């Protein structure tokens, strides 16, 4: 009976910090990779847009699925 009435403390600060650090690291990598693609001359503009924005979309889906 005690386990059913146990108070939920929520997510710890350490877990949140680790999660956000991972997300920021991914965003920095994607930004730098996108900048690299953007600065290349031999790729068409439409292809650049797909290569740059698709990973950010998948990252948003990944974060939304965790919550």
PQR file of N, CA, C, O and H, with PARSE charges and radii, in Angstrom:
ATOM      1  N   UNK A   1       0.808  -1.194   0.000 -0.4000 1.5000
ATOM      2  CA  UNK A   1       0.000   0.000   0.000 -0.0000 2.0000
ATOM      3  C   UNK A   1       0.856   1.266   0.000  0.5500 1.7000
ATOM      4  O   UNK A   1       0.438   2.290  -0.540 -0.5500 1.4000
ATOM      5  N   UNK A   2       2.044   1.210   0.596 -0.4000 1.5000
ATOM      6  CA  UNK A   2       2.903   2.388   0.643 -0.0000 2.0000
ATOM      7  C   UNK A   2       3.397   2.777  -0.742  0.5500 1.7000
ATOM      8  O   UNK A   2       3.570   3.960  -1.033 -0.5500 1.4000
ATOM      9  H   UNK A   2       2.384   0.378   1.035  0.4000 1.0000
ATOM     10  N   UNK A   3       3.622   1.791  -1.590 -0.4000 1.5000
ATOM     11  CA  UNK A   3       4.136   2.086  -2.917 -0.0000 2.0000
ATOM     12  C   UNK A   3       3.090   2.806  -3.772  0.5500 1.7000
ATOM     13  O   UNK A   3       3.453   3.610  -4.631 -0.5500 1.4000
ATOM     14  H   UNK A   3       3.481   0.830  -1.354  0.4000 1.0000
ATOM     15  N   UNK A   4       1.833   2.541  -3.559 -0.4000 1.5000
ATOM     16  CA  UNK A   4       0.787   3.202  -4.327 -0.0000 2.0000
ATOM     17  C   UNK A   4       0.613   4.661  -3.910  0.5500 1.7000
ATOM     18  O   UNK A   4       0.156   5.478  -4.708 -0.5500 1.4000
ATOM     19  H   UNK A   4       1.538   1.888  -2.862  0.4000 1.0000
ATOM     20  N   UNK A   5       0.966   4.993  -2.688 -0.4000 1.5000
ATOM     21  CA  UNK A   5       0.809   6.363  -2.220 -0.0000 2.0000
ATOM     22  C   UNK A   5       2.131   7.119  -2.201  0.5500 1.7000
ATOM     23  O   UNK A   5       2.216   8.217  -1.652 -0.5500 1.4000
ATOM     24  H   UNK A   5       1.337   4.329  -2.039  0.4000 1.0000
ATOM     25  N   UNK A   6       3.155   6.532  -2.799 -0.4000 1.5000
ATOM     26  CA  UNK A   6       4.472   7.152  -2.809 -0.0000 2.0000
ATOM     27  C   UNK A   6       4.442   8.428  -3.658  0.5500 1.7000
ATOM     28  O   UNK A   6       3.873   8.439  -4.750 -0.5500 1.4000
ATOM     29  H   UNK A   6       3.085   5.640  -3.245  0.4000 1.0000
ATOM     30  N   UNK A   7       5.051   9.489  -3.154 -0.4000 1.5000
ATOM     31  CA  UNK A   7       5.084  10.779  -3.833 -0.0000 2.0000
ATOM     32  C   UNK A   7       6.111  10.748  -4.960  0.5500 1.7000
ATOM     33  O   UNK A   7       7.251  10.330  -4.757 -0.5500 1.4000
ATOM     34  H   UNK A   7       5.513   9.480  -2.267  0.4000 1.0000
ATOM     35  N   UNK A   8       5.705  11.187  -6.140 -0.4000 1.5000
ATOM     36  CA  UNK A   8       6.601  11.230  -7.294 -0.0000 2.0000
ATOM     37  C   UNK A   8       7.425  12.507  -7.233  0.5500 1.7000
ATOM     38  O   UNK A   8       6.873  13.606  -7.178 -0.5500 1.4000
ATOM     39  H   UNK A   8       4.779  11.526  -6.304  0.4000 1.0000
ATOM     40  N   UNK A   9       8.749  12.360  -7.243 -0.4000 1.5000
ATOM     41  CA  UNK A   9       9.654  13.505  -7.150 -0.0000 2.0000
ATOM     42  C   UNK A   9       9.940  14.139  -8.512  0.5500 1.7000
ATOM     43  O   UNK A   9      10.489  15.239  -8.567 -0.5500 1.4000
ATOM     44  H   UNK A   9       9.197  11.467  -7.288  0.4000 1.0000
ATOM     45  N   UNK A  10       9.585  13.480  -9.596 -0.4000 1.5000
ATOM     46  CA  UNK A  10       9.838  14.020 -10.931 -0.0000 2.0000
ATOM     47  C   UNK A  10      11.246  13.715 -11.405  0.5500 1.7000
ATOM     48  O   UNK A  10      11.945  12.876 -10.836 -0.5500 1.4000
ATOM     49  H   UNK A  10       9.139  12.587  -9.552  0.4000 1.0000
ATOM     50  N   UNK A  11      11.646  14.403 -12.448 -0.4000 1.5000
ATOM     51  CA  UNK A  11      12.954  14.193 -13.053 -0.0000 2.0000
ATOM     52  C   UNK A  11      14.010  14.966 -12.265  0.5500 1.7000
ATOM     53  O   UNK A  11      13.776  16.094 -11.831 -0.5500 1.4000
ATOM     54  H   UNK A  11      11.079  15.084 -12.911  0.4000 1.0000
ATOM     55  N   UNK A  12      15.167  14.347 -12.089 -0.4000 1.5000
ATOM     56  CA  UNK A  12      16.238  15.008 -11.340 -0.0000 2.0000
ATOM     57  C   UNK A  12      16.938  16.047 -12.208  0.5500 1.7000
ATOM     58  O   UNK A  12      16.862  15.998 -13.435 -0.5500 1.4000
ATOM     59  H   UNK A  12      15.357  13.431 -12.441  0.4000 1.0000
ATOM     60  N   UNK A  13      17.611  16.977 -11.567 -0.4000 1.5000
ATOM     61  CA  UNK A  13      18.365  18.008 -12.273 -0.0000 2.0000
ATOM     62  C   UNK A  13      19.483  17.377 -13.110  0.5500 1.7000
ATOM     63  O   UNK A  13      19.764  17.841 -14.215 -0.5500 1.4000
ATOM     64  H   UNK A  13      17.673  17.017 -10.569  0.4000 1.0000
ATOM     65  N   UNK A  14      20.111  16.338 -12.597 -0.4000 1.5000
ATOM     66  CA  UNK A  14      21.193  15.672 -13.339 -0.0000 2.0000
ATOM     67  C   UNK A  14      20.675  15.080 -14.651  0.5500 1.7000
ATOM     68  O   UNK A  14      21.347  15.168 -15.678 -0.5500 1.4000
ATOM     69  H   UNK A  14      19.883  15.962 -11.699  0.4000 1.0000
ATOM     70  N   UNK A  15      19.501  14.486 -14.619 -0.4000 1.5000
ATOM     71  CA  UNK A  15      18.912  13.911 -15.836 -0.0000 2.0000
ATOM     72  C   UNK A  15      18.586  15.001 -16.842  0.5500 1.7000
ATOM     73  O   UNK A  15      18.870  14.853 -18.030 -0.5500 1.4000
ATOM     74  H   UNK A  15      18.956  14.415 -13.784  0.4000 1.0000
ATOM     75  N   UNK A  16      17.992  16.099 -16.378 -0.4000 1.5000
ATOM     76  CA  UNK A  16      17.662  17.204 -17.272 -0.0000 2.0000
ATOM     77  C   UNK A  16      18.915  17.824 -17.883  0.5500 1.7000
ATOM     78  O   UNK A  16      18.936  18.147 -19.071 -0.5500 1.4000
ATOM     79  H   UNK A  16      17.761  16.220 -15.412  0.4000 1.0000
ATOM     80  N   UNK A  17      19.945  17.987 -17.080 -0.4000 1.5000
ATOM     81  CA  UNK A  17      21.196  18.571 -17.567 -0.0000 2.0000
ATOM     82  C   UNK A  17      21.826  17.674 -18.627  0.5500 1.7000
ATOM     83  O   UNK A  17      22.290  18.166 -19.655 -0.5500 1.4000
ATOM     84  H   UNK A  17      19.927  17.724 -16.115  0.4000 1.0000
ATOM     85  N   UNK A  18      21.847  16.393 -18.394 -0.4000 1.5000
ATOM     86  CA  UNK A  18      22.423  15.459 -19.364 -0.0000 2.0000
ATOM     87  C   UNK A  18      21.630  15.484 -20.663  0.5500 1.7000
ATOM     88  O   UNK A  18      22.218  15.453 -21.744 -0.5500 1.4000
ATOM     89  H   UNK A  18      21.470  15.993 -17.558  0.4000 1.0000
ATOM     90  N   UNK A  19      20.312  15.539 -20.575 -0.4000 1.5000
ATOM     91  CA  UNK A  19      19.453  15.559 -21.763 -0.0000 2.0000
ATOM     92  C   UNK A  19      19.685  16.838 -22.562  0.5500 1.7000
ATOM     93  O   UNK A  19      19.856  16.785 -23.780 -0.5500 1.4000
ATOM     94  H   UNK A  19      19.835  15.564 -19.696  0.4000 1.0000
ATOM     95  N   UNK A  20      19.692  17.994 -21.879 -0.4000 1.5000
ATOM     96  CA  UNK A  20      19.863  19.257 -22.583 -0.0000 2.0000
ATOM     97  C   UNK A  20      21.269  19.402 -23.161  0.5500 1.7000
ATOM     98  O   UNK A  20      21.431  19.982 -24.235 -0.5500 1.4000
ATOM     99  H   UNK A  20      19.553  18.037 -20.890  0.4000 1.0000
ATOM    100  N   UNK A  21      22.279  18.890 -22.478 -0.4000 1.5000
ATOM    101  CA  UNK A  21      23.633  18.923 -23.012 -0.0000 2.0000
ATOM    102  C   UNK A  21      23.714  18.111 -24.292  0.5500 1.7000
ATOM    103  O   UNK A  21      24.370  18.521 -25.249 -0.5500 1.4000
ATOM    104  H   UNK A  21      22.147  18.418 -21.606  0.4000 1.0000
ATOM    105  N   UNK A  22      23.060  16.977 -24.316 -0.4000 1.5000
ATOM    106  CA  UNK A  22      23.042  16.139 -25.503 -0.0000 2.0000
ATOM    107  C   UNK A  22      22.341  16.851 -26.658  0.5500 1.7000
ATOM    108  O   UNK A  22      22.815  16.809 -27.793 -0.5500 1.4000
ATOM    109  H   UNK A  22      22.527  16.643 -23.538  0.4000 1.0000
ATOM    110  N   UNK A  23      21.222  17.501 -26.374 -0.4000 1.5000
ATOM    111  CA  UNK A  23      20.488  18.220 -27.413 -0.0000 2.0000
ATOM    112  C   UNK A  23      21.329  19.379 -27.954  0.5500 1.7000
ATOM    113  O   UNK A  23      21.402  19.569 -29.168 -0.5500 1.4000
ATOM    114  H   UNK A  23      20.837  17.535 -25.452  0.4000 1.0000
ATOM    115  N   UNK A  24      21.963  20.154 -27.070 -0.4000 1.5000
ATOM    116  CA  UNK A  24      22.782  21.280 -27.523 -0.0000 2.0000
ATOM    117  C   UNK A  24      23.973  20.800 -28.344  0.5500 1.7000
ATOM    118  O   UNK A  24      24.358  21.446 -29.319 -0.5500 1.4000
ATOM    119  H   UNK A  24      21.903  19.999 -26.083  0.4000 1.0000
ATOM    120  N   UNK A  25      24.552  19.681 -27.958 -0.4000 1.5000
ATOM    121  CA  UNK A  25      25.675  19.123 -28.709 -0.0000 2.0000
ATOM    122  C   UNK A  25      25.218  18.723 -30.115  0.5500 1.7000
ATOM    123  O   UNK A  25      25.917  18.976 -31.096 -0.5500 1.4000
ATOM    124  H   UNK A  25      24.240  19.156 -27.167  0.4000 1.0000
ATOM    125  N   UNK A  26      24.054  18.105 -30.203 -0.4000 1.5000
ATOM    126  CA  UNK A  26      23.523  17.722 -31.514 -0.0000 2.0000
ATOM    127  C   UNK A  26      23.225  18.953 -32.362  0.5500 1.7000
ATOM    128  O   UNK A  26      23.524  18.976 -33.555 -0.5500 1.4000
ATOM    129  H   UNK A  26      23.486  17.900 -29.406  0.4000 1.0000
ATOM    130  N   UNK A  27      22.633  19.978 -31.742 -0.4000 1.5000
ATOM    131  CA  UNK A  27      22.311  21.190 -32.489 -0.0000 2.0000
ATOM    132  C   UNK A  27      23.566  21.883 -33.001  0.5500 1.7000
ATOM    133  O   UNK A  27      23.586  22.372 -34.131 -0.5500 1.4000
ATOM    134  H   UNK A  27      22.390  19.959 -30.772  0.4000 1.0000
ATOM    135  N   UNK A  28      24.602  21.930 -32.192 -0.4000 1.5000
ATOM    136  CA  UNK A  28      25.852  22.542 -32.637 -0.0000 2.0000
ATOM    137  C   UNK A  28      26.439  21.767 -33.807  0.5500 1.7000
ATOM    138  O   UNK A  28      26.889  22.367 -34.782 -0.5500 1.4000
ATOM    139  H   UNK A  28      24.586  21.533 -31.275  0.4000 1.0000
ATOM    140  N   UNK A  29      26.438  20.450 -33.721 -0.4000 1.5000
ATOM    141  CA  UNK A  29      26.943  19.640 -34.821 -0.0000 2.0000
ATOM    142  C   UNK A  29      26.123  19.878 -36.093  0.5500 1.7000
ATOM    143  O   UNK A  29      26.687  20.053 -37.173 -0.5500 1.4000
ATOM    144  H   UNK A  29      26.072  19.963 -32.929  0.4000 1.0000
ATOM    145  N   UNK A  30      24.796  19.884 -35.962 -0.4000 1.5000
ATOM    146  CA  UNK A  30      23.947  20.083 -37.132 -0.0000 2.0000
ATOM    147  C   UNK A  30      24.138  21.477 -37.725  0.5500 1.7000
ATOM    148  O   UNK A  30      24.121  21.645 -38.945 -0.5500 1.4000
ATOM    149  H   UNK A  30      24.338  19.742 -35.084  0.4000 1.0000
ATOM    150  N   UNK A  31      24.320  22.481 -36.854 -0.4000 1.5000
ATOM    151  CA  UNK A  31      24.555  23.833 -37.348 -0.0000 2.0000
ATOM    152  C   UNK A  31      25.858  23.900 -38.144  0.5500 1.7000
ATOM    153  O   UNK A  31      25.890  24.460 -39.240 -0.5500 1.4000
ATOM    154  H   UNK A  31      24.333  22.344 -35.864  0.4000 1.0000
ATOM    155  N   UNK A  32      26.923  23.333 -37.600 -0.4000 1.5000
ATOM    156  CA  UNK A  32      28.209  23.370 -38.295 -0.0000 2.0000
ATOM    157  C   UNK A  32      28.172  22.572 -39.591  0.5500 1.7000
ATOM    158  O   UNK A  32      28.746  22.985 -40.598 -0.5500 1.4000
ATOM    159  H   UNK A  32      26.898  22.878 -36.710  0.4000 1.0000
ATOM    160  N   UNK A  33      27.498  21.435 -39.563 -0.4000 1.5000
ATOM    161  CA  UNK A  33      27.364  20.633 -40.781 -0.0000 2.0000
ATOM    162  C   UNK A  33      26.525  21.375 -41.822  0.5500 1.7000
ATOM    163  O   UNK A  33      26.845  21.351 -43.010 -0.5500 1.4000
ATOM    164  H   UNK A  33      27.031  21.099 -38.745  0.4000 1.0000
ATOM    165  N   UNK A  34      25.459  22.028 -41.379 -0.4000 1.5000
ATOM    166  CA  UNK A  34      24.632  22.819 -42.288 -0.0000 2.0000
ATOM    167  C   UNK A  34      25.403  23.982 -42.886  0.5500 1.7000
ATOM    168  O   UNK A  34      25.238  24.297 -44.065 -0.5500 1.4000
ATOM    169  H   UNK A  34      25.199  22.047 -40.413  0.4000 1.0000
ATOM    170  N   UNK A  35      26.244  24.622 -42.082 -0.4000 1.5000
ATOM    171  CA  UNK A  35      27.071  25.718 -42.580 -0.0000 2.0000
ATOM    172  C   UNK A  35      28.048  25.208 -43.639  0.5500 1.7000
ATOM    173  O   UNK A  35      28.287  25.874 -44.647 -0.5500 1.4000
ATOM    174  H   UNK A  35      26.377  24.366 -41.125  0.4000 1.0000
ATOM    175  N   UNK A  36      28.600  24.042 -43.405 -0.4000 1.5000
ATOM    176  CA  UNK A  36      29.508  23.428 -44.380 -0.0000 2.0000
ATOM    177  C   UNK A  36      28.783  23.176 -45.699  0.5500 1.7000
ATOM    178  O   UNK A  36      29.313  23.475 -46.770 -0.5500 1.4000
ATOM    179  H   UNK A  36      28.406  23.501 -42.587  0.4000 1.0000
ATOM    180  N   UNK A  37      27.590  22.634 -45.623 -0.4000 1.5000
ATOM    181  CA  UNK A  37      26.807  22.368 -46.836 -0.0000 2.0000
ATOM    182  C   UNK A  37      26.430  23.674 -47.522  0.5500 1.7000
ATOM    183  O   UNK A  37      26.479  23.771 -48.748 -0.5500 1.4000
ATOM    184  H   UNK A  37      27.159  22.392 -44.753  0.4000 1.0000
ATOM    185  N   UNK A  38      26.052  24.682 -46.733 -0.4000 1.5000
ATOM    186  CA  UNK A  38      25.648  25.971 -47.281 -0.0000 2.0000
ATOM    187  C   UNK A  38      26.780  26.643 -48.070  0.5500 1.7000
ATOM    188  O   UNK A  38      26.537  27.293 -49.087 -0.5500 1.4000
ATOM    189  H   UNK A  38      26.012  24.603 -45.737  0.4000 1.0000
ATOM    190  N   UNK A  39      27.998  26.481 -47.594 -0.4000 1.5000
ATOM    191  CA  UNK A  39      29.128  27.152 -48.235 -0.0000 2.0000
ATOM    192  C   UNK A  39      29.670  26.430 -49.468  0.5500 1.7000
ATOM    193  O   UNK A  39      30.530  26.966 -50.167 -0.5500 1.4000
ATOM    194  H   UNK A  39      28.195  25.953 -46.767  0.4000 1.0000
ATOM    195  N   UNK A  40      29.188  25.246 -49.737 -0.4000 1.5000
ATOM    196  CA  UNK A  40      29.643  24.513 -50.926 -0.0000 2.0000
ATOM    197  C   UNK A  40      28.978  25.084 -52.183  0.5500 1.7000
ATOM    198  O   UNK A  40      27.812  25.478 -52.158 -0.5500 1.4000
ATOM    199  H   UNK A  40      28.490  24.810 -49.169  0.4000 1.0000
ATOM    200  N   UNK A  41      29.737  25.122 -53.274 -0.4000 1.5000
ATOM    201  CA  UNK A  41      29.248  25.731 -54.517 -0.0000 2.0000
ATOM    202  C   UNK A  41      28.568  24.738 -55.459  0.5500 1.7000
ATOM    203  O   UNK A  41      27.718  25.131 -56.258 -0.5500 1.4000
ATOM    204  H   UNK A  41      30.684  24.803 -53.294  0.4000 1.0000
ATOM    205  N   UNK A  42      28.924  23.485 -55.376 -0.4000 1.5000
ATOM    206  CA  UNK A  42      28.464  22.522 -56.378 -0.0000 2.0000
ATOM    207  C   UNK A  42      27.116  21.883 -56.067  0.5500 1.7000
ATOM    208  O   UNK A  42      26.668  21.010 -56.811 -0.5500 1.4000
ATOM    209  H   UNK A  42      29.615  23.166 -54.726  0.4000 1.0000
ATOM    210  N   UNK A  43      26.470  22.291 -55.005 -0.4000 1.5000
ATOM    211  CA  UNK A  43      25.177  21.719 -54.636 -0.0000 2.0000
ATOM    212  C   UNK A  43      24.087  22.737 -54.960  0.5500 1.7000
ATOM    213  O   UNK A  43      24.220  23.916 -54.634 -0.5500 1.4000
ATOM    214  H   UNK A  43      26.833  23.000 -54.401  0.4000 1.0000
ATOM    215  N   UNK A  44      23.009  22.282 -55.601 -0.4000 1.5000
ATOM    216  CA  UNK A  44      21.901  23.170 -55.946 -0.0000 2.0000
ATOM    217  C   UNK A  44      21.208  23.687 -54.685  0.5500 1.7000
ATOM    218  O   UNK A  44      21.264  23.044 -53.636 -0.5500 1.4000
ATOM    219  H   UNK A  44      22.901  21.324 -55.865  0.4000 1.0000
ATOM    220  N   UNK A  45      20.558  24.843 -54.785 -0.4000 1.5000
ATOM    221  CA  UNK A  45      19.930  25.497 -53.630 -0.0000 2.0000
ATOM    222  C   UNK A  45      18.844  24.622 -53.006  0.5500 1.7000
ATOM    223  O   UNK A  45      18.754  24.542 -51.781 -0.5500 1.4000
ATOM    224  H   UNK A  45      20.513  25.365 -55.636  0.4000 1.0000
ATOM    225  N   UNK A  46      18.025  23.971 -53.812 -0.4000 1.5000
ATOM    226  CA  UNK A  46      16.962  23.123 -53.271 -0.0000 2.0000
ATOM    227  C   UNK A  46      17.543  21.930 -52.523  0.5500 1.7000
ATOM    228  O   UNK A  46      17.030  21.545 -51.473 -0.5500 1.4000
ATOM    229  H   UNK A  46      18.098  24.036 -54.808  0.4000 1.0000
ATOM    230  N   UNK A  47      18.598  21.351 -53.052 -0.4000 1.5000
ATOM    231  CA  UNK A  47      19.253  20.231 -52.382 -0.0000 2.0000
ATOM    232  C   UNK A  47      19.899  20.680 -51.073  0.5500 1.7000
ATOM    233  O   UNK A  47      19.885  19.946 -50.084 -0.5500 1.4000
ATOM    234  H   UNK A  47      19.015  21.664 -53.905  0.4000 1.0000
ATOM    235  N   UNK A  48      20.463  21.886 -51.069 -0.4000 1.5000
ATOM    236  CA  UNK A  48      21.051  22.428 -49.840 -0.0000 2.0000
ATOM    237  C   UNK A  48      19.998  22.554 -48.752  0.5500 1.7000
ATOM    238  O   UNK A  48      20.231  22.180 -47.603 -0.5500 1.4000
ATOM    239  H   UNK A  48      20.475  22.482 -51.872  0.4000 1.0000
ATOM    240  N   UNK A  49      18.836  23.084 -49.122 -0.4000 1.5000
ATOM    241  CA  UNK A  49      17.769  23.265 -48.139 -0.0000 2.0000
ATOM    242  C   UNK A  49      17.342  21.935 -47.537  0.5500 1.7000
ATOM    243  O   UNK A  49      17.128  21.837 -46.328 -0.5500 1.4000
ATOM    244  H   UNK A  49      18.647  23.388 -50.056  0.4000 1.0000
ATOM    245  N   UNK A  50      17.220  20.920 -48.368 -0.4000 1.5000
ATOM    246  CA  UNK A  50      16.837  19.597 -47.870 -0.0000 2.0000
ATOM    247  C   UNK A  50      17.911  19.042 -46.947  0.5500 1.7000
ATOM    248  O   UNK A  50      17.602  18.527 -45.872 -0.5500 1.4000
ATOM    249  H   UNK A  50      17.394  21.000 -49.350  0.4000 1.0000
ATOM    250  N   UNK A  51      19.171  19.143 -47.359 -0.4000 1.5000
ATOM    251  CA  UNK A  51      20.269  18.601 -46.557 -0.0000 2.0000
ATOM    252  C   UNK A  51      20.457  19.345 -45.242  0.5500 1.7000
ATOM    253  O   UNK A  51      20.910  18.755 -44.261 -0.5500 1.4000
ATOM    254  H   UNK A  51      19.422  19.561 -48.232  0.4000 1.0000
ATOM    255  N   UNK A  52      20.120  20.621 -45.204 -0.4000 1.5000
ATOM    256  CA  UNK A  52      20.313  21.410 -43.991 -0.0000 2.0000
ATOM    257  C   UNK A  52      19.151  21.246 -43.027  0.5500 1.7000
ATOM    258  O   UNK A  52      19.379  21.062 -41.831 -0.5500 1.4000
ATOM    259  H   UNK A  52      19.751  21.101 -46.000  0.4000 1.0000
ATOM    260  N   UNK A  53      17.910  21.305 -43.505 -0.4000 1.5000
ATOM    261  CA  UNK A  53      16.764  21.360 -42.605 -0.0000 2.0000
ATOM    262  C   UNK A  53      16.190  20.008 -42.205  0.5500 1.7000
ATOM    263  O   UNK A  53      15.523  19.917 -41.174 -0.5500 1.4000
ATOM    264  H   UNK A  53      17.725  21.454 -44.476  0.4000 1.0000
ATOM    265  N   UNK A  54      16.423  18.969 -42.972 -0.4000 1.5000
ATOM    266  CA  UNK A  54      15.903  17.650 -42.622 -0.0000 2.0000
ATOM    267  C   UNK A  54      16.417  17.136 -41.274  0.5500 1.7000
ATOM    268  O   UNK A  54      15.609  16.655 -40.479 -0.5500 1.4000
ATOM    269  H   UNK A  54      16.966  19.043 -43.809  0.4000 1.0000
ATOM    270  N   UNK A  55      17.712  17.213 -40.978 -0.4000 1.5000
ATOM    271  CA  UNK A  55      18.173  16.735 -39.664 -0.0000 2.0000
ATOM    272  C   UNK A  55      17.548  17.495 -38.487  0.5500 1.7000
ATOM    273  O   UNK A  55      17.282  16.901 -37.442 -0.5500 1.4000
ATOM    274  H   UNK A  55      18.368  17.604 -41.624  0.4000 1.0000
ATOM    275  N   UNK A  56      17.312  18.805 -38.647 -0.4000 1.5000
ATOM    276  CA  UNK A  56      16.664  19.564 -37.588 -0.0000 2.0000
ATOM    277  C   UNK A  56      15.231  19.088 -37.370  0.5500 1.7000
ATOM    278  O   UNK A  56      14.756  19.032 -36.236 -0.5500 1.4000
ATOM    279  H   UNK A  56      17.528  19.288 -39.496  0.4000 1.0000
ATOM    280  N   UNK A  57      14.550  18.748 -38.456 -0.4000 1.5000
ATOM    281  CA  UNK A  57      13.195  18.217 -38.336 -0.0000 2.0000
ATOM    282  C   UNK A  57      13.178  16.893 -37.595  0.5500 1.7000
ATOM    283  O   UNK A  57      12.326  16.669 -36.734 -0.5500 1.4000
ATOM    284  H   UNK A  57      14.937  18.794 -39.377  0.4000 1.0000
ATOM    285  N   UNK A  58      14.114  16.016 -37.925 -0.4000 1.5000
ATOM    286  CA  UNK A  58      14.185  14.733 -37.233 -0.0000 2.0000
ATOM    287  C   UNK A  58      14.568  14.904 -35.768  0.5500 1.7000
ATOM    288  O   UNK A  58      14.115  14.135 -34.921 -0.5500 1.4000
ATOM    289  H   UNK A  58      14.806  16.198 -38.624  0.4000 1.0000
ATOM    290  N   UNK A  59      15.396  15.903 -35.457 -0.4000 1.5000
ATOM    291  CA  UNK A  59      15.746  16.173 -34.070 -0.0000 2.0000
ATOM    292  C   UNK A  59      14.513  16.633 -33.295  0.5500 1.7000
ATOM    293  O   UNK A  59      14.324  16.222 -32.150 -0.5500 1.4000
ATOM    294  H   UNK A  59      15.763  16.528 -36.145  0.4000 1.0000
ATOM    295  N   UNK A  60      13.678  17.467 -33.889 -0.4000 1.5000
ATOM    296  CA  UNK A  60      12.450  17.906 -33.221 -0.0000 2.0000
ATOM    297  C   UNK A  60      11.504  16.728 -32.986  0.5500 1.7000
ATOM    298  O   UNK A  60      10.866  16.642 -31.937 -0.5500 1.4000
ATOM    299  H   UNK A  60      13.831  17.801 -34.819  0.4000 1.0000
ATOM    300  N   UNK A  61      11.412  15.827 -33.956 -0.4000 1.5000
ATOM    301  CA  UNK A  61      10.578  14.631 -33.793 -0.0000 2.0000
ATOM    302  C   UNK A  61      11.109  13.755 -32.676  0.5500 1.7000
ATOM    303  O   UNK A  61      10.339  13.208 -31.887 -0.5500 1.4000
ATOM    304  H   UNK A  61      11.930  15.896 -34.809  0.4000 1.0000
ATOM    305  N   UNK A  62      12.434  13.621 -32.609 -0.4000 1.5000
ATOM    306  CA  UNK A  62      13.076  12.818 -31.562 -0.0000 2.0000
ATOM    307  C   UNK A  62      12.776  13.396 -30.181  0.5500 1.7000
ATOM    308  O   UNK A  62      12.422  12.652 -29.266 -0.5500 1.4000
ATOM    309  H   UNK A  62      13.060  14.066 -33.251  0.4000 1.0000
ATOM    310  N   UNK A  63      12.912  14.708 -30.020 -0.4000 1.5000
ATOM    311  CA  UNK A  63      12.648  15.348 -28.733 -0.0000 2.0000
ATOM    312  C   UNK A  63      11.168  15.240 -28.368  0.5500 1.7000
ATOM    313  O   UNK A  63      10.830  14.994 -27.210 -0.5500 1.4000
ATOM    314  H   UNK A  63      13.200  15.312 -30.763  0.4000 1.0000
ATOM    315  N   UNK A  64      10.291  15.423 -29.346 -0.4000 1.5000
ATOM    316  CA  UNK A  64       8.851  15.335 -29.089 -0.0000 2.0000
ATOM    317  C   UNK A  64       8.447  13.914 -28.678  0.5500 1.7000
ATOM    318  O   UNK A  64       7.528  13.741 -27.878 -0.5500 1.4000
ATOM    319  H   UNK A  64      10.566  15.623 -30.287  0.4000 1.0000
ATOM    320  N   UNK A  65       9.116  12.917 -29.211 -0.4000 1.5000
ATOM    321  CA  UNK A  65       8.790  11.533 -28.872 -0.0000 2.0000
ATOM    322  C   UNK A  65       9.221  11.189 -27.445  0.5500 1.7000
ATOM    323  O   UNK A  65       8.641  10.303 -26.817 -0.5500 1.4000
ATOM    324  H   UNK A  65       9.863  13.057 -29.861  0.4000 1.0000
ATOM    325  N   UNK A  66      10.235  11.887 -26.935 -0.4000 1.5000
ATOM    326  CA  UNK A  66      10.707  11.616 -25.564 -0.0000 2.0000
ATOM    327  C   UNK A  66       9.737  12.140 -24.521  0.5500 1.7000
ATOM    328  O   UNK A  66       9.667  11.604 -23.414 -0.5500 1.4000
ATOM    329  H   UNK A  66      10.706  12.607 -27.445  0.4000 1.0000
ATOM    330  N   UNK A  67       8.995  13.169 -24.856 -0.4000 1.5000
ATOM    331  CA  UNK A  67       8.118  13.809 -23.869 -0.0000 2.0000
ATOM    332  C   UNK A  67       6.798  13.183 -23.851  0.5500 1.7000
ATOM    333  O   UNK A  67       5.931  13.593 -23.080 -0.5500 1.4000
ATOM    334  H   UNK A  67       9.051  13.605 -25.754  0.4000 1.0000
TER
END
